[in-house]
Amino acid sequence: MEWLNYRHLFYFWTVARAGSIARASEELRLSQPTISNQLKTLEGALGHRLFERQGRRLVLTDVGRTALRYADDIFRTGRELQQALKGLPTGERLRVVVGVADVIPKMVAERLLQPAVAAAPEVALVCREAPLAQLLGQLALHDLDVVLADAPAPENVKVRAYSHLLGECGVVFLAAPRLAHAKKGFPRSLDGAPFLLPSPGTALRHALDRWFEAQGVRPEVAGEFDDAALLEAFGRRGLGLFAAPAVIEREVCAEMQVQPVGRTDEVRERYYAISVERRLRHPAVVAMAEGARNRVFR
């Protein structure tokens, strides 16, 4: 088994933060040739260049930036370990960076994230919303600790990722008061009714299309949306009926002043925590997963 030389990594980390070998030499009280040789040894062990020279400046390569992120985590954890063993507070909040796929309703995201905050009140929660493919790219670069999605990581995305099922539920069909008459004769009442749908290609859109076909109904597509919040906003104004996860039915009805016209368990909304680890390890992410399985989707 090959072991990383952490002394060499520390020299690299110091040079990257200082911006030059000369400044790092002063900070480390080592000669510049010594540091240069140690950097070359580290690059040889990793099989990649970490710096490239632009004029008189040393600039991190893409691999160097990735290595720096890991080094930041490694040496921050080392400082926290020293302080913990001394019985001193670390002085730093636990930080968790979560990517939330933009098709996930905000209320669902909030309910999934709440256990992470409750389990560690000092946690610093950072949320980034974007399409799933973009978030998986950030996950691969270790810019995110975890991604919340409504589908597993696609096999055609070249990112080594593991999808952990958090839970699932059926859907409820909702309508503003002027469209609430669709409750009578559901689901046949959906035939020809204006309907707001997620964009083609999303997990929920696939499931709804199959269900409509199985029921023999063809709603009129009044709108298609990438963003779940925008879809719900137009649903509140009565542009069309829309589907929402059953787990947040009460909250959606109360906040948006809409009414349920029908429900089905044949359309399933599933939510996943996607990580680069086979096993979730970040304490806030573990709390989120346990909360989802034991309380949100119990």
Stockholm file with secondary structure:
# STOCKHOLM 1.0

chainA/1-298         MEWLNYRHLFYFWTVARAGSIARASEELRLSQPTISNQLKTLEGALGHRLFERQGRRLVLTDVGRTALRYADDIFRTGRELQQALKGLPTGERLRVVVGVADVIPKMVAERLLQPAVAAAPEVALVCREAPLAQLLGQLALHDLDVVLADAPAPENVKVRAYSHLLGECGVVFLAAPRLAHAKKGFPRSLDGAPFLLPSPGTALRHALDRWFEAQGVRPEVAGEFDDAALLEAFGRRGLGLFAAPAVIEREVCAEMQVQPVGRTDEVRERYYAISVERRLRHPAVVAMAEGARNRVFR
#=GR chainA/1-298 SS CCCCCHHHHHHHHHHHHHSSHHHHHHHHTCCHHHHHHHHHHHHHHHTSCCEEEETTEEEECHHHHHHHHHHHHHHHHHHHHHHHHTTCCCCSCCEEEEEEETTSCHHHHHHHHHHHHHHCTTCEEEEEEECHHHHHHHHHTTSCSEEEESSCCCTTSCCCCEEEEEEEEEEEEEECGGGGGGGTTTTGGGTTCEEEEECTTSHHHHHHHHHHHHHTCCCEEEEEESCHHHHHHHHHTTSCBEEEEGGGHHHHHHHHTCEEEEEEEEEEEEEEEEESSSSCCSHHHHHHHHHIIIIITC
#=GC SS_cons         CCCCCHHHHHHHHHHHHHSSHHHHHHHHTCCHHHHHHHHHHHHHHHTSCCEEEETTEEEECHHHHHHHHHHHHHHHHHHHHHHHHTTCCCCSCCEEEEEEETTSCHHHHHHHHHHHHHHCTTCEEEEEEECHHHHHHHHHTTSCSEEEESSCCCTTSCCCCEEEEEEEEEEEEEECGGGGGGGTTTTGGGTTCEEEEECTTSHHHHHHHHHHHHHTCCCEEEEEESCHHHHHHHHHTTSCBEEEEGGGHHHHHHHHTCEEEEEEEEEEEEEEEEESSSSCCSHHHHHHHHHIIIIITC
//
